[in-house]
Amino acid sequence: MNQVLDDLNKGDWVHIFPEGKVNEKKEYIRLKWGVGRLVADAKITPVVLPFYHYGFDDILPNKQPYRPQMGQKATIVFGEPIYFDDMVRNLKEKQLSAIEIRRQITNKIEEEFYKLKEYARSFHEDHVKQIK
């Protein structure tokens, strides 16, 4: 995470998967607090653009043979940008611990992330899978 924080501090765009692993079972996985650390510790508070993709496991199943399956559909949905400037400032003014600040930021991202997950799943099943 130190390298990613350095990249953010240089003004670079970073893309992370905050679950910390591939979610093969599509189950609820708590997001890792490192994402909260990146937001809290960056010199300039980054804007988080949450997105969720659904259906890629149909295109490239995580089982042998590991070959792309042609003709499959995927859905990618983007949420509204999340601006954390006020939240980070307020949490730091309250003199909360670094761990608590990271936890609260991560919780906010997780809330938006799982809303997108449900929207992507619903949209994909209602619209995309019907297209042949």
QUIBELFEN-V137741 format. One record per backbone hydrogen bond with DSSP energy under -1.0 kcal/mol. NH is the residue of the N-H (numbers start at 1). CO is the residue of the C=O. E is the energy in kcal/mol with one decimal. If there is no record, write none. Layout:
# QUIBELFEN-V137741
{{NH	CO	E} {NH	CO	E}}
This chain:
# QUIBELFEN-V137741
{{5	1	-2.6} {6	2	-2.4} {7	3	-2.3} {8	4	-2.5} {9	5	-2.5} {11	8	-1.9} {12	7	-2.6} {20	17	-1.8} {24	22	-1.2} {26	23	-1.1} {32	18	-3.2} {35	32	-1.5} {37	33	-2.0} {38	34	-2.2} {39	35	-1.6} {40	36	-2.7} {41	37	-2.9} {42	38	-1.0} {48	82	-2.3} {52	77	-2.4} {54	75	-3.1} {58	55	-1.5} {59	55	-1.0} {60	56	-2.8} {63	61	-1.4} {67	65	-2.2} {69	59	-3.6} {72	69	-1.0} {75	54	-3.0} {77	52	-2.6} {79	50	-3.0} {82	48	-3.2} {88	84	-3.1} {89	85	-2.3} {90	86	-2.8} {91	87	-2.7} {92	88	-2.4} {93	89	-2.4} {94	90	-1.6} {95	92	-1.3} {96	91	-1.6} {101	97	-2.4} {102	98	-2.5} {103	99	-2.4} {104	100	-2.4} {105	101	-2.2} {106	102	-2.6} {107	103	-2.5} {108	104	-1.7} {109	105	-2.1} {110	106	-3.1} {111	107	-2.3} {112	108	-1.8} {113	109	-2.8} {114	110	-2.6} {115	111	-1.3} {116	112	-2.1} {117	113	-2.1} {118	114	-1.8} {119	115	-2.2} {120	116	-3.1} {121	117	-2.6} {122	118	-2.5} {123	119	-3.0} {124	120	-2.7} {125	121	-2.6} {126	122	-2.4} {127	123	-2.5} {128	123	-1.0} {129	124	-2.6} {131	128	-1.4}}
